[in-house]
């Protein structure tokens, strides 16, 4: 089994020009996700980890996050989208098709 | 298939106190890995991506990197270790047991 059951990476990279995840509140929404996961007691080995990452080169789909080991990529707009990914995918193992890219 | 065949995350987080990956040249060695992967033309969709990541909470094993979707974790000390991971794992799909954690 993977060290983390769900290892989530938010691109929080900032580009000076063109599309980038940081232009879409990625850092604030990653921080929100990390706090929610902590409050739900989902954090830790065999459970979840939410990390910042550099540019994952899917800028035009941004903001993006990826959930490993599944390798499911999502885009999101706001806290409600993040909540849905946490509730559906991280708590119940169900892919959120409407946000999947 | 995963968007990236191998998605590699180097912890490059810096902690003010205690063990941390940044104290072990993690940023320089991640930059080296990224450049090597580029020179070997391994970069791109269905191929490889090498990213920085925040603290992955395995500080005492650091410096660490993880290769997804396999979820194989490695520690490394120098460019030779990074070269071995690239050559064995990313080019030939073989886990480097001596560096695995």
N, CA and C atoms of all chains as a GROMACS GRO file, in nm:
protein
  606
    1UNK      N    1   0.085  -0.121   0.000
    1UNK     CA    2   0.000   0.000   0.000
    1UNK      C    3   0.088   0.125   0.000
    2UNK      N    4   0.041   0.224  -0.067
    2UNK     CA    5   0.110   0.352  -0.074
    2UNK      C    6   0.123   0.412   0.068
    3UNK      N    7   0.233   0.483   0.092
    3UNK     CA    8   0.254   0.542   0.225
    3UNK      C    9   0.137   0.632   0.264
    4UNK      N   10   0.093   0.713   0.170
    4UNK     CA   11  -0.031   0.788   0.190
    4UNK      C   12  -0.139   0.726   0.102
    5UNK      N   13  -0.254   0.700   0.158
    5UNK     CA   14  -0.363   0.645   0.079
    5UNK      C   15  -0.402   0.741  -0.032
    6UNK      N   16  -0.405   0.870   0.004
    6UNK     CA   17  -0.430   0.974  -0.096
    6UNK      C   18  -0.328   1.085  -0.077
    7UNK      N   19  -0.246   1.104  -0.178
    7UNK     CA   20  -0.146   1.211  -0.172
    7UNK      C   21  -0.186   1.314  -0.277
    8UNK      N   22  -0.222   1.432  -0.226
    8UNK     CA   23  -0.282   1.535  -0.311
    8UNK      C   24  -0.182   1.648  -0.333
    9UNK      N   25  -0.161   1.684  -0.458
    9UNK     CA   26  -0.070   1.794  -0.492
    9UNK      C   27  -0.147   1.904  -0.563
   10UNK      N   28  -0.141   2.022  -0.504
   10UNK     CA   29  -0.197   2.141  -0.568
   10UNK      C   30  -0.085   2.216  -0.638
   11UNK      N   31  -0.102   2.243  -0.765
   11UNK     CA   32  -0.008   2.335  -0.830
   11UNK      C   33  -0.034   2.474  -0.773
   12UNK      N   34   0.069   2.536  -0.719
   12UNK     CA   35   0.054   2.674  -0.668
   12UNK      C   36   0.158   2.763  -0.734
   13UNK      N   37   0.202   2.720  -0.849
   13UNK     CA   38   0.306   2.793  -0.920
   13UNK      C   39   0.254   2.924  -0.978
   14UNK      N   40   0.340   3.024  -0.971
   14UNK     CA   41   0.306   3.154  -1.028
   14UNK      C   42   0.389   3.182  -1.152
   15UNK      N   43   0.321   3.209  -1.262
   15UNK     CA   44   0.390   3.252  -1.384
   15UNK      C   45   0.367   3.401  -1.404
   16UNK      N   46   0.469   3.468  -1.453
   16UNK     CA   47   0.455   3.612  -1.478
   16UNK      C   48   0.359   3.640  -1.593
   17UNK      N   49   0.360   3.551  -1.692
   17UNK     CA   50   0.275   3.572  -1.809
   17UNK      C   51   0.192   3.448  -1.838
   18UNK      N   52   0.073   3.470  -1.890
   18UNK     CA   53  -0.010   3.358  -1.933
   18UNK      C   54  -0.085   3.293  -1.819
   19UNK      N   55  -0.156   3.186  -1.852
   19UNK     CA   56  -0.238   3.114  -1.755
   19UNK      C   57  -0.149   3.053  -1.648
   20UNK      N   58  -0.193   3.057  -1.526
   20UNK     CA   59  -0.122   2.985  -1.420
   20UNK      C   60  -0.216   2.960  -1.304
   21UNK      N   61  -0.187   2.856  -1.230
   21UNK     CA   62  -0.275   2.817  -1.120
   21UNK      C   63  -0.280   2.924  -1.011
   22UNK      N   64  -0.168   2.989  -0.988
   22UNK     CA   65  -0.162   3.088  -0.880
   22UNK      C   66  -0.259   3.204  -0.904
   23UNK      N   67  -0.290   3.230  -1.029
   23UNK     CA   68  -0.385   3.337  -1.061
   23UNK      C   69  -0.529   3.301  -1.023
   24UNK      N   70  -0.548   3.179  -0.982
   24UNK     CA   71  -0.684   3.133  -0.952
   24UNK      C   72  -0.698   3.096  -0.804
   25UNK      N   73  -0.625   3.168  -0.718
   25UNK     CA   74  -0.639   3.144  -0.574
   25UNK      C   75  -0.592   3.006  -0.531
   26UNK      N   76  -0.501   2.947  -0.608
   26UNK     CA   77  -0.458   2.810  -0.578
   26UNK      C   78  -0.399   2.797  -0.438
   27UNK      N   79  -0.317   2.894  -0.398
   27UNK     CA   80  -0.253   2.882  -0.266
   27UNK      C   81  -0.357   2.887  -0.154
   28UNK      N   82  -0.449   2.980  -0.164
   28UNK     CA   83  -0.551   2.992  -0.060
   28UNK      C   84  -0.639   2.867  -0.056
   29UNK      N   85  -0.672   2.813  -0.170
   29UNK     CA   86  -0.758   2.695  -0.173
   29UNK      C   87  -0.682   2.569  -0.132
   30UNK      N   88  -0.555   2.565  -0.159
   30UNK     CA   89  -0.474   2.454  -0.106
   30UNK      C   90  -0.468   2.462   0.045
   31UNK      N   91  -0.446   2.583   0.098
   31UNK     CA   92  -0.441   2.599   0.244
   31UNK      C   93  -0.575   2.560   0.307
   32UNK      N   94  -0.681   2.596   0.240
   32UNK     CA   95  -0.815   2.558   0.287
   32UNK      C   96  -0.829   2.405   0.288
   33UNK      N   97  -0.786   2.340   0.179
   33UNK     CA   98  -0.795   2.194   0.171
   33UNK      C   99  -0.716   2.128   0.283
   34UNK      N  100  -0.595   2.178   0.305
   34UNK     CA  101  -0.509   2.120   0.409
   34UNK      C  102  -0.576   2.131   0.546
   35UNK      N  103  -0.634   2.244   0.573
   35UNK     CA  104  -0.702   2.266   0.701
   35UNK      C  105  -0.826   2.178   0.715
   36UNK      N  106  -0.901   2.165   0.608
   36UNK     CA  107  -1.021   2.080   0.614
   36UNK      C  108  -0.985   1.934   0.640
   37UNK      N  109  -0.882   1.888   0.569
   37UNK     CA  110  -0.838   1.749   0.583
   37UNK      C  111  -0.790   1.723   0.726
   38UNK      N  112  -0.724   1.823   0.782
   38UNK     CA  113  -0.678   1.814   0.922
   38UNK      C  114  -0.797   1.809   1.018
   39UNK      N  115  -0.891   1.897   0.996
   39UNK     CA  116  -1.008   1.901   1.085
   39UNK      C  117  -1.089   1.773   1.078
   40UNK      N  118  -1.090   1.712   0.961
   40UNK     CA  119  -1.164   1.586   0.945
   40UNK      C  120  -1.083   1.465   0.992
   41UNK      N  121  -0.964   1.494   1.045
   41UNK     CA  122  -0.874   1.389   1.096
   41UNK      C  123  -0.838   1.286   0.989
   42UNK      N  124  -0.816   1.336   0.869
   42UNK     CA  125  -0.779   1.247   0.758
   42UNK      C  126  -0.628   1.245   0.734
   43UNK      N  127  -0.554   1.326   0.811
   43UNK     CA  128  -0.411   1.343   0.786
   43UNK      C  129  -0.326   1.234   0.848
   44UNK      N  130  -0.226   1.187   0.773
   44UNK     CA  131  -0.128   1.096   0.831
   44UNK      C  132  -0.096   0.978   0.742
   45UNK      N  133   0.004   0.899   0.782
   45UNK     CA  134   0.039   0.780   0.706
   45UNK      C  135  -0.083   0.688   0.692
   46UNK      N  136  -0.095   0.628   0.575
   46UNK     CA  137  -0.210   0.542   0.538
   46UNK      C  138  -0.338   0.624   0.522
   47UNK      N  139  -0.329   0.754   0.543
   47UNK     CA  140  -0.446   0.840   0.523
   47UNK      C  141  -0.411   0.943   0.415
   48UNK      N  142  -0.424   1.072   0.444
   48UNK     CA  143  -0.406   1.173   0.339
   48UNK      C  144  -0.292   1.270   0.369
   49UNK      N  145  -0.240   1.327   0.263
   49UNK     CA  146  -0.144   1.436   0.272
   49UNK      C  147  -0.177   1.535   0.161
   50UNK      N  148  -0.181   1.662   0.195
   50UNK     CA  149  -0.209   1.767   0.096
   50UNK      C  150  -0.086   1.855   0.083
   51UNK      N  151  -0.028   1.859  -0.036
   51UNK     CA  152   0.096   1.934  -0.058
   51UNK      C  153   0.083   2.041  -0.165
   52UNK      N  154   0.167   2.143  -0.149
   52UNK     CA  155   0.195   2.236  -0.259
   52UNK      C  156   0.287   2.167  -0.358
   53UNK      N  157   0.276   2.204  -0.483
   53UNK     CA  158   0.373   2.159  -0.582
   53UNK      C  159   0.404   2.272  -0.678
   54UNK      N  160   0.517   2.259  -0.745
   54UNK     CA  161   0.552   2.354  -0.851
   54UNK      C  162   0.466   2.330  -0.974
   55UNK      N  163   0.502   2.394  -1.081
   55UNK     CA  164   0.421   2.387  -1.204
   55UNK      C  165   0.412   2.244  -1.257
   56UNK      N  166   0.291   2.193  -1.268
   56UNK     CA  167   0.272   2.056  -1.316
   56UNK      C  168   0.241   2.055  -1.466
   57UNK      N  169   0.257   2.172  -1.528
   57UNK     CA  170   0.250   2.186  -1.674
   57UNK      C  171   0.114   2.152  -1.733
   58UNK      N  172   0.010   2.187  -1.657
   58UNK     CA  173  -0.125   2.175  -1.713
   58UNK      C  174  -0.196   2.310  -1.693
   59UNK      N  175  -0.120   2.413  -1.717
   59UNK     CA  176  -0.159   2.551  -1.687
   59UNK      C  177  -0.293   2.588  -1.750
   60UNK      N  178  -0.317   2.543  -1.872
   60UNK     CA  179  -0.439   2.582  -1.941
   60UNK      C  180  -0.565   2.516  -1.885
   61UNK      N  181  -0.545   2.416  -1.801
   61UNK     CA  182  -0.658   2.351  -1.734
   61UNK      C  183  -0.673   2.405  -1.593
   62UNK      N  184  -0.586   2.495  -1.552
   62UNK     CA  185  -0.574   2.536  -1.414
   62UNK      C  186  -0.689   2.616  -1.360
   63UNK      N  187  -0.698   2.621  -1.228
   63UNK     CA  188  -0.605   2.559  -1.135
   63UNK      C  189  -0.625   2.408  -1.128
   64UNK      N  190  -0.515   2.336  -1.111
   64UNK     CA  191  -0.523   2.191  -1.108
   64UNK      C  192  -0.467   2.133  -0.978
   65UNK      N  193  -0.518   2.015  -0.947
   65UNK     CA  194  -0.460   1.932  -0.842
   65UNK      C  195  -0.462   1.790  -0.894
   66UNK      N  196  -0.378   1.706  -0.836
   66UNK     CA  197  -0.377   1.566  -0.875
   66UNK      C  198  -0.379   1.480  -0.749
   67UNK      N  199  -0.454   1.373  -0.754
   67UNK     CA  200  -0.463   1.278  -0.642
   67UNK      C  201  -0.390   1.150  -0.682
   68UNK      N  202  -0.284   1.117  -0.607
   68UNK     CA  203  -0.211   0.992  -0.629
   68UNK      C  204  -0.240   0.897  -0.515
   69UNK      N  205  -0.223   0.767  -0.532
   69UNK     CA  206  -0.164   0.700  -0.648
   69UNK      C  207  -0.259   0.683  -0.768
   70UNK      N  208  -0.384   0.722  -0.757
   70UNK     CA  209  -0.476   0.705  -0.869
   70UNK      C  210  -0.434   0.782  -0.993
   71UNK      N  211  -0.374   0.901  -0.970
   71UNK     CA  212  -0.343   0.985  -1.084
   71UNK      C  213  -0.466   1.050  -1.143
   72UNK      N  214  -0.560   1.087  -1.057
   72UNK     CA  215  -0.680   1.157  -1.102
   72UNK      C  216  -0.656   1.308  -1.090
   73UNK      N  217  -0.676   1.379  -1.200
   73UNK     CA  218  -0.653   1.524  -1.205
   73UNK      C  219  -0.786   1.598  -1.197
   74UNK      N  220  -0.784   1.706  -1.119
   74UNK     CA  221  -0.904   1.788  -1.106
   74UNK      C  222  -0.873   1.934  -1.130
   75UNK      N  223  -0.976   2.005  -1.175
   75UNK     CA  224  -0.974   2.149  -1.166
   75UNK      C  225  -1.080   2.189  -1.065
   76UNK      N  226  -1.071   2.311  -1.015
   76UNK     CA  227  -1.162   2.355  -0.909
   76UNK      C  228  -1.168   2.507  -0.914
   77UNK      N  229  -1.280   2.559  -0.866
   77UNK     CA  230  -1.296   2.705  -0.871
   77UNK      C  231  -1.302   2.768  -0.733
   78UNK      N  232  -1.350   2.693  -0.636
   78UNK     CA  233  -1.381   2.755  -0.507
   78UNK      C  234  -1.382   2.649  -0.395
   79UNK      N  235  -1.414   2.695  -0.276
   79UNK     CA  236  -1.414   2.605  -0.160
   79UNK      C  237  -1.514   2.491  -0.176
   80UNK      N  238  -1.626   2.518  -0.242
   80UNK     CA  239  -1.727   2.413  -0.260
   80UNK      C  240  -1.671   2.298  -0.344
   81UNK      N  241  -1.596   2.333  -0.447
   81UNK     CA  242  -1.534   2.228  -0.530
   81UNK      C  243  -1.433   2.148  -0.448
   82UNK      N  244  -1.353   2.219  -0.370
   82UNK     CA  245  -1.253   2.152  -0.285
   82UNK      C  246  -1.323   2.061  -0.184
   83UNK      N  247  -1.428   2.112  -0.124
   83UNK     CA  248  -1.504   2.030  -0.028
   83UNK      C  249  -1.558   1.903  -0.094
   84UNK      N  250  -1.605   1.917  -0.217
   84UNK     CA  251  -1.662   1.801  -0.285
   84UNK      C  252  -1.553   1.696  -0.313
   85UNK      N  253  -1.436   1.743  -0.354
   85UNK     CA  254  -1.325   1.649  -0.379
   85UNK      C  255  -1.286   1.578  -0.249
   86UNK      N  256  -1.279   1.654  -0.141
   86UNK     CA  257  -1.244   1.593  -0.012
   86UNK      C  258  -1.351   1.492   0.029
   87UNK      N  259  -1.477   1.534   0.025
   87UNK     CA  260  -1.584   1.446   0.070
   87UNK      C  261  -1.599   1.322  -0.017
   88UNK      N  262  -1.601   1.344  -0.146
   88UNK     CA  263  -1.624   1.231  -0.237
   88UNK      C  264  -1.500   1.144  -0.254
   89UNK      N  265  -1.390   1.206  -0.294
   89UNK     CA  266  -1.272   1.124  -0.329
   89UNK      C  267  -1.196   1.080  -0.204
   90UNK      N  268  -1.160   1.175  -0.118
   90UNK     CA  269  -1.071   1.140  -0.005
   90UNK      C  270  -1.146   1.067   0.106
   91UNK      N  271  -1.273   1.097   0.123
   91UNK     CA  272  -1.346   1.026   0.228
   91UNK      C  273  -1.417   0.901   0.178
   92UNK      N  274  -1.459   0.902   0.053
   92UNK     CA  275  -1.540   0.788   0.006
   92UNK      C  276  -1.487   0.718  -0.118
   93UNK      N  277  -1.372   0.764  -0.168
   93UNK     CA  278  -1.310   0.693  -0.281
   93UNK      C  279  -1.384   0.704  -0.413
   94UNK      N  280  -1.467   0.807  -0.424
   94UNK     CA  281  -1.545   0.826  -0.547
   94UNK      C  282  -1.489   0.943  -0.627
   95UNK      N  283  -1.457   0.918  -0.754
   95UNK     CA  284  -1.406   1.024  -0.839
   95UNK      C  285  -1.517   1.126  -0.867
   96UNK      N  286  -1.481   1.254  -0.862
   96UNK     CA  287  -1.578   1.361  -0.890
   96UNK      C  288  -1.570   1.392  -1.040
   97UNK      N  289  -1.658   1.329  -1.114
   97UNK     CA  290  -1.648   1.335  -1.260
   97UNK      C  291  -1.661   1.477  -1.315
   98UNK      N  292  -1.745   1.558  -1.252
   98UNK     CA  293  -1.769   1.693  -1.307
   98UNK      C  294  -1.645   1.783  -1.296
   99UNK      N  295  -1.552   1.750  -1.208
   99UNK     CA  296  -1.432   1.832  -1.192
   99UNK      C  297  -1.307   1.766  -1.251
  100UNK      N  298  -1.322   1.645  -1.292
  100UNK     CA  299  -1.208   1.570  -1.346
  100UNK      C  300  -1.163   1.629  -1.481
  101UNK      N  301  -1.032   1.631  -1.502
  101UNK     CA  302  -0.984   1.679  -1.632
  101UNK      C  303  -0.911   1.564  -1.703
  102UNK      N  304  -0.429   0.516  -1.830
  102UNK     CA  305  -0.289   0.545  -1.796
  102UNK      C  306  -0.280   0.684  -1.731
  103UNK      N  307  -0.190   0.694  -1.639
  103UNK     CA  308  -0.166   0.820  -1.569
  103UNK      C  309  -0.117   0.926  -1.670
  104UNK      N  310  -0.153   1.052  -1.647
  104UNK     CA  311  -0.112   1.158  -1.740
  104UNK      C  312   0.039   1.161  -1.756
  105UNK      N  313   0.110   1.150  -1.644
  105UNK     CA  314   0.255   1.130  -1.650
  105UNK      C  315   0.285   0.985  -1.614
  106UNK      N  316   0.366   0.919  -1.693
  106UNK     CA  317   0.402   0.781  -1.661
  106UNK      C  318   0.475   0.777  -1.527
  107UNK      N  319   0.563   0.876  -1.507
  107UNK     CA  320   0.632   0.890  -1.379
  107UNK      C  321   0.624   1.035  -1.336
  108UNK      N  322   0.560   1.059  -1.224
  108UNK     CA  323   0.552   1.195  -1.170
  108UNK      C  324   0.631   1.197  -1.040
  109UNK      N  325   0.739   1.272  -1.043
  109UNK     CA  326   0.837   1.269  -0.934
  109UNK      C  327   0.827   1.398  -0.853
  110UNK      N  328   0.815   1.383  -0.723
  110UNK     CA  329   0.809   1.500  -0.635
  110UNK      C  330   0.925   1.497  -0.537
  111UNK      N  331   1.003   1.603  -0.540
  111UNK     CA  332   1.112   1.622  -0.444
  111UNK      C  333   1.061   1.712  -0.332
  112UNK      N  334   1.072   1.669  -0.210
  112UNK     CA  335   1.046   1.762  -0.099
  112UNK      C  336   1.161   1.861  -0.097
  113UNK      N  337   1.129   1.989  -0.107
  113UNK     CA  338   1.234   2.093  -0.098
  113UNK      C  339   1.201   2.191   0.014
  114UNK      N  340   1.122   2.143   0.107
  114UNK     CA  341   1.076   2.228   0.216
  114UNK      C  342   1.189   2.260   0.314
  115UNK      N  343   1.188   2.382   0.363
  115UNK     CA  344   1.286   2.423   0.463
  115UNK      C  345   1.220   2.444   0.599
  116UNK      N  346   1.273   2.375   0.697
  116UNK     CA  347   1.226   2.397   0.835
  116UNK      C  348   1.333   2.474   0.911
  117UNK      N  349   1.290   2.562   0.998
  117UNK     CA  350   1.386   2.640   1.077
  117UNK      C  351   1.460   2.551   1.177
  118UNK      N  352   1.390   2.453   1.230
  118UNK     CA  353   1.450   2.366   1.331
  118UNK      C  354   1.431   2.219   1.293
  119UNK      N  355   1.529   2.139   1.331
  119UNK     CA  356   1.516   1.995   1.311
  119UNK      C  357   1.551   1.950   1.171
  120UNK      N  358   1.534   1.821   1.146
  120UNK     CA  359   1.566   1.762   1.017
  120UNK      C  360   1.476   1.819   0.909
  121UNK      N  361   1.532   1.844   0.794
  121UNK     CA  362   1.449   1.884   0.680
  121UNK      C  363   1.524   1.856   0.551
  122UNK      N  364   1.448   1.833   0.447
  122UNK     CA  365   1.508   1.798   0.318
  122UNK      C  366   1.594   1.910   0.262
  123UNK      N  367   1.552   2.035   0.284
  123UNK     CA  368   1.626   2.148   0.227
  123UNK      C  369   1.768   2.156   0.282
  124UNK      N  370   1.790   2.102   0.402
  124UNK     CA  371   1.925   2.101   0.460
  124UNK      C  372   2.018   2.003   0.389
  125UNK      N  373   1.964   1.925   0.300
  125UNK     CA  374   2.045   1.823   0.232
  125UNK      C  375   2.055   1.850   0.082
  126UNK      N  376   2.057   1.978   0.046
  126UNK     CA  377   2.074   2.013  -0.096
  126UNK      C  378   1.959   1.967  -0.183
  127UNK      N  379   1.841   1.954  -0.124
  127UNK     CA  380   1.727   1.901  -0.200
  127UNK      C  381   1.695   1.987  -0.323
  128UNK      N  382   1.698   2.119  -0.307
  128UNK     CA  383   1.662   2.204  -0.421
  128UNK      C  384   1.762   2.189  -0.536
  129UNK      N  385   1.890   2.189  -0.503
  129UNK     CA  386   1.992   2.176  -0.607
  129UNK      C  387   1.982   2.039  -0.676
  130UNK      N  388   1.955   1.937  -0.599
  130UNK     CA  389   1.947   1.803  -0.658
  130UNK      C  390   1.818   1.782  -0.735
  131UNK      N  391   1.712   1.848  -0.693
  131UNK     CA  392   1.589   1.845  -0.774
  131UNK      C  393   1.613   1.917  -0.907
  132UNK      N  394   1.679   2.031  -0.902
  132UNK     CA  395   1.707   2.106  -1.025
  132UNK      C  396   1.795   2.022  -1.118
  133UNK      N  397   1.889   1.952  -1.059
  133UNK     CA  398   1.975   1.863  -1.137
  133UNK      C  399   1.891   1.753  -1.202
  134UNK      N  400   1.802   1.692  -1.124
  134UNK     CA  401   1.716   1.585  -1.178
  134UNK      C  402   1.630   1.636  -1.293
  135UNK      N  403   1.573   1.753  -1.275
  135UNK     CA  404   1.485   1.811  -1.379
  135UNK      C  405   1.565   1.832  -1.508
  136UNK      N  406   1.685   1.882  -1.493
  136UNK     CA  407   1.768   1.908  -1.610
  136UNK      C  408   1.810   1.777  -1.680
  137UNK      N  409   1.844   1.678  -1.599
  137UNK     CA  410   1.884   1.549  -1.658
  137UNK      C  411   1.769   1.485  -1.734
  138UNK      N  412   1.651   1.488  -1.674
  138UNK     CA  413   1.533   1.429  -1.737
  138UNK      C  414   1.502   1.501  -1.869
  139UNK      N  415   1.522   1.631  -1.867
  139UNK     CA  416   1.501   1.710  -1.990
  139UNK      C  417   1.604   1.671  -2.097
  140UNK      N  418   1.729   1.663  -2.056
  140UNK     CA  419   1.834   1.628  -2.153
  140UNK      C  420   1.816   1.489  -2.211
  141UNK      N  421   1.760   1.400  -2.131
  141UNK     CA  422   1.735   1.263  -2.178
  141UNK      C  423   1.605   1.253  -2.258
  142UNK      N  424   1.539   1.368  -2.275
  142UNK     CA  425   1.413   1.375  -2.350
  142UNK      C  426   1.304   1.285  -2.291
  143UNK      N  427   1.301   1.283  -2.159
  143UNK     CA  428   1.201   1.202  -2.089
  143UNK      C  429   1.080   1.285  -2.046
  144UNK      N  430   1.085   1.416  -2.071
  144UNK     CA  431   0.983   1.507  -2.020
  144UNK      C  432   0.859   1.513  -2.108
  145UNK      N  433   0.742   1.515  -2.043
  145UNK     CA  434   0.619   1.537  -2.119
  145UNK      C  435   0.508   1.442  -2.081
  146UNK      N  436   0.387   1.468  -2.134
  146UNK     CA  437   0.274   1.380  -2.108
  146UNK      C  438   0.310   1.237  -2.150
  147UNK      N  439   0.262   1.141  -2.071
  147UNK     CA  440   0.292   0.997  -2.091
  147UNK      C  441   0.438   0.966  -2.063
  148UNK      N  442   0.515   1.065  -2.028
  148UNK     CA  443   0.655   1.042  -1.993
  148UNK      C  444   0.677   1.089  -1.849
  149UNK      N  445   0.770   1.178  -1.825
  149UNK     CA  446   0.804   1.214  -1.686
  149UNK      C  447   0.782   1.361  -1.656
  150UNK      N  448   0.762   1.388  -1.529
  150UNK     CA  449   0.758   1.526  -1.479
  150UNK      C  450   0.827   1.526  -1.342
  151UNK      N  451   0.915   1.622  -1.322
  151UNK     CA  452   0.987   1.634  -1.195
  151UNK      C  453   0.946   1.764  -1.128
  152UNK      N  454   0.885   1.755  -1.011
  152UNK     CA  455   0.834   1.873  -0.942
  152UNK      C  456   0.895   1.894  -0.803
  153UNK      N  457   0.898   2.020  -0.764
  153UNK     CA  458   0.917   2.054  -0.623
  153UNK      C  459   0.788   2.026  -0.548
  154UNK      N  460   0.800   1.993  -0.421
  154UNK     CA  461   0.682   1.982  -0.336
  154UNK      C  462   0.714   2.038  -0.198
  155UNK      N  463   0.609   2.073  -0.126
  155UNK     CA  464   0.626   2.115   0.012
  155UNK      C  465   0.658   1.995   0.100
  156UNK      N  466   0.656   2.016   0.229
  156UNK     CA  467   0.693   1.911   0.325
  156UNK      C  468   0.602   1.790   0.312
  157UNK      N  469   0.662   1.676   0.284
  157UNK     CA  470   0.584   1.553   0.268
  157UNK      C  471   0.584   1.472   0.398
  158UNK      N  472   0.635   1.534   0.504
  158UNK     CA  473   0.627   1.480   0.640
  158UNK      C  474   0.701   1.348   0.658
  159UNK      N  475   0.813   1.336   0.589
  159UNK     CA  476   0.901   1.221   0.613
  159UNK      C  477   1.042   1.275   0.640
  160UNK      N  478   1.045   1.384   0.715
  160UNK     CA  479   1.166   1.463   0.738
  160UNK      C  480   1.282   1.378   0.789
  161UNK      N  481   1.253   1.284   0.877
  161UNK     CA  482   1.361   1.205   0.937
  161UNK      C  483   1.425   1.105   0.841
  162UNK      N  484   1.362   1.084   0.728
  162UNK     CA  485   1.417   0.999   0.623
  162UNK      C  486   1.484   1.084   0.515
  163UNK      N  487   1.478   1.215   0.529
  163UNK     CA  488   1.515   1.307   0.423
  163UNK      C  489   1.662   1.312   0.390
  164UNK      N  490   1.693   1.361   0.272
  164UNK     CA  491   1.598   1.416   0.175
  164UNK      C  492   1.520   1.305   0.104
  165UNK      N  493   1.393   1.333   0.076
  165UNK     CA  494   1.309   1.232   0.014
  165UNK      C  495   1.250   1.281  -0.118
  166UNK      N  496   1.220   1.184  -0.201
  166UNK     CA  497   1.139   1.208  -0.321
  166UNK      C  498   1.045   1.089  -0.332
  167UNK      N  499   0.937   1.110  -0.406
  167UNK     CA  500   0.842   1.001  -0.428
  167UNK      C  501   0.810   0.994  -0.577
  168UNK      N  502   0.798   0.873  -0.628
  168UNK     CA  503   0.764   0.850  -0.768
  168UNK      C  504   0.623   0.794  -0.774
  169UNK      N  505   0.532   0.869  -0.837
  169UNK     CA  506   0.396   0.821  -0.858
  169UNK      C  507   0.376   0.787  -1.004
  170UNK      N  508   0.280   0.702  -1.039
  170UNK     CA  509   0.175   0.648  -0.953
  170UNK      C  510   0.218   0.528  -0.868
  171UNK      N  511   0.341   0.480  -0.882
  171UNK     CA  512   0.383   0.365  -0.802
  171UNK      C  513   0.381   0.393  -0.651
  172UNK      N  514   0.411   0.519  -0.614
  172UNK     CA  515   0.423   0.550  -0.472
  172UNK      C  516   0.549   0.492  -0.411
  173UNK      N  517   0.657   0.493  -0.488
  173UNK     CA  518   0.786   0.447  -0.437
  173UNK      C  519   0.863   0.567  -0.384
  174UNK      N  520   0.906   0.556  -0.257
  174UNK     CA  521   0.979   0.665  -0.191
  174UNK      C  522   1.128   0.634  -0.189
  175UNK      N  523   1.205   0.740  -0.213
  175UNK     CA  524   1.351   0.725  -0.211
  175UNK      C  525   1.414   0.832  -0.124
  176UNK      N  526   1.532   0.797  -0.071
  176UNK     CA  527   1.621   0.899  -0.019
  176UNK      C  528   1.742   0.900  -0.110
  177UNK      N  529   1.819   1.006  -0.104
  177UNK     CA  530   1.933   1.022  -0.196
  177UNK      C  531   2.031   1.118  -0.131
  178UNK      N  532   2.156   1.104  -0.168
  178UNK     CA  533   2.259   1.189  -0.108
  178UNK      C  534   2.324   1.283  -0.208
  179UNK      N  535   2.330   1.243  -0.333
  179UNK     CA  536   2.413   1.317  -0.428
  179UNK      C  537   2.364   1.291  -0.572
  180UNK      N  538   2.436   1.351  -0.666
  180UNK     CA  539   2.396   1.337  -0.807
  180UNK      C  540   2.399   1.193  -0.855
  181UNK      N  541   2.491   1.114  -0.801
  181UNK     CA  542   2.501   0.974  -0.843
  181UNK      C  543   2.373   0.899  -0.805
  182UNK      N  544   2.322   0.925  -0.686
  182UNK     CA  545   2.196   0.861  -0.645
  182UNK      C  546   2.082   0.905  -0.737
  183UNK      N  547   2.077   1.034  -0.766
  183UNK     CA  548   1.970   1.086  -0.854
  183UNK      C  549   1.982   1.023  -0.992
  184UNK      N  550   2.105   1.016  -1.043
  184UNK     CA  551   2.127   0.952  -1.174
  184UNK      C  552   2.078   0.808  -1.174
  185UNK      N  553   2.105   0.738  -1.065
  185UNK     CA  554   2.064   0.597  -1.059
  185UNK      C  555   1.912   0.584  -1.059
  186UNK      N  556   1.845   0.669  -0.987
  186UNK     CA  557   1.698   0.666  -0.986
  186UNK      C  558   1.643   0.697  -1.126
  187UNK      N  559   1.702   0.796  -1.191
  187UNK     CA  560   1.656   0.830  -1.327
  187UNK      C  561   1.682   0.712  -1.422
  188UNK      N  562   1.802   0.661  -1.419
  188UNK     CA  563   1.838   0.554  -1.513
  188UNK      C  564   1.759   0.427  -1.486
  189UNK      N  565   1.754   0.386  -1.361
  189UNK     CA  566   1.687   0.259  -1.329
  189UNK      C  567   1.536   0.271  -1.331
  190UNK      N  568   1.484   0.365  -1.253
  190UNK     CA  569   1.338   0.370  -1.238
  190UNK      C  570   1.269   0.440  -1.356
  191UNK      N  571   1.315   0.560  -1.389
  191UNK     CA  572   1.243   0.638  -1.492
  191UNK      C  573   1.270   0.588  -1.633
  192UNK      N  574   1.389   0.535  -1.656
  192UNK     CA  575   1.417   0.485  -1.791
  192UNK      C  576   1.386   0.337  -1.808
  193UNK      N  577   1.400   0.260  -1.700
  193UNK     CA  578   1.384   0.115  -1.716
  193UNK      C  579   1.281   0.050  -1.624
  194UNK      N  580   1.213   0.132  -1.544
  194UNK     CA  581   1.105   0.078  -1.462
  194UNK      C  582   1.147  -0.015  -1.350
  195UNK      N  583   1.275  -0.002  -1.310
  195UNK     CA  584   1.326  -0.089  -1.204
  195UNK      C  585   1.344  -0.008  -1.076
  196UNK      N  586   1.286  -0.056  -0.967
  196UNK     CA  587   1.299   0.012  -0.838
  196UNK      C  588   1.444   0.000  -0.787
  197UNK      N  589   1.498   0.109  -0.736
  197UNK     CA  590   1.634   0.109  -0.681
  197UNK      C  591   1.625   0.073  -0.533
  198UNK      N  592   1.640  -0.054  -0.504
  198UNK     CA  593   1.615  -0.104  -0.369
  198UNK      C  594   1.706  -0.040  -0.264
  199UNK      N  595   1.831  -0.012  -0.299
  199UNK     CA  596   1.923   0.040  -0.199
  199UNK      C  597   1.888   0.181  -0.153
  200UNK      N  598   1.808   0.254  -0.232
  200UNK     CA  599   1.769   0.390  -0.195
  200UNK      C  600   1.624   0.401  -0.151
  201UNK      N  601   1.553   0.293  -0.164
  201UNK     CA  602   1.410   0.293  -0.129
  201UNK      C  603   1.392   0.306   0.022
  202UNK      N  604   1.292   0.379   0.063
  202UNK     CA  605   1.264   0.388   0.208
  202UNK      C  606   1.126   0.331   0.236
   0.00000   0.00000   0.00000
